[in-house]
């Protein structure tokens, strides 16, 4: 890739992945705390978490088809606008369940549009190692955004802000403005894909060996990751863990995901991507099942850090293998199909987890996550077992 092309497109893509995660995650953490303050139950917080993923389930496949035909530029712009509005609404309007539901819907749509479009654009940049480098870099910058968002909560606590979470929404709105600027830059320089006579049938995509398993297992990991950010404050409140320490725990969780993505190429090369993914799923399952047991804050923080490492490997394996296995003429559609499954998992997992809370308490949410990931792990398709 020429240096001019990097400056005009690749750098804004990486920056957009970084800022988009800050806007989306900061807003969701703030909404979680605001929901507690106005008296919403743990079950309603789970419903809010599910709302983030509900509408994208029905939009993601169409996003992929649109991107394959028209390029990523318009979708990136729409995603940035939706993220900005999702962050702004809870800040300028009185807190209520209705406002939170609308904001979470906008945040979910915006982040889905953004990720689908940026990944599709990356698939058109260069080949081989150059594209792999962009994929890895994009996910690392997303992780950096996930690290910074909860640390804003900790910083506010250290500065003795009476309600630390109140700083998250203004920060999200300000960074959302930068997200809009980046979207304009990407839209101006996004590539137009090769014109196709007809779209690749969905049946051809899903019949590719391993695609469905990668989408399902990856979606369970993403859903668990998202539920950790939204639901850990509830668990921490019940177990009397200070919000400042919650920010540190979530920051460590995100940092370890970043580390996994940074060393992914070396580790997967030594172990094999399929084996790495299976082992990461099993480790993640064991850790999240253990969170159903009451434990000290320090032990929970250490285990959460290791969970971030294992989930980071698993999700990166899922994206990498999906890009490799996807039909050449339908990269955008295949990646969007994967995102649709992700959003379905993010919608269903909180609702299923809500059924566990009457018997296992709020820790039962994490127990459910661990169980479903553990069940999925052994079903690695035979066609993938001998690949490296």
Buried (B, 14 or more C-beta within 10 A) or exposed (E): BEEEBBEBBBBBBBBBBBBBBBBBBBBBBBBBBBBBEEEBEBBBBBBBBBBBBBBBBEBBBEBBBBBBBBBBBBBBBBBBBBBBBBBBBBBEEEBBEEBBBBBBBBBBBBBBBBBBBBBBBBBBBBEEEEBBBBBBBBBBBBBBBBBBBBBBBBBBBEEEEEEBBBBBBBBBBEBBBBBBBBBEBBBEBBBEBEEEEEBBEBEEBEEBEBBBBBBBBBBBBBBBBBBBBBBBBBBBBEBEBEBBBBBBBBBBBBBBBBBBBBBBBEBBEEBBBBBBBBBBBBBBBBBBBBBBEEBEBEEBBBBBBBBBBBBBBBBBBBBBBBBEBBBEBBBBBBBBBBBBBBBBBBBBBBEBBBEBBEEBBBBBBBBBBBBBBBEBBEEBBEEBEEBE
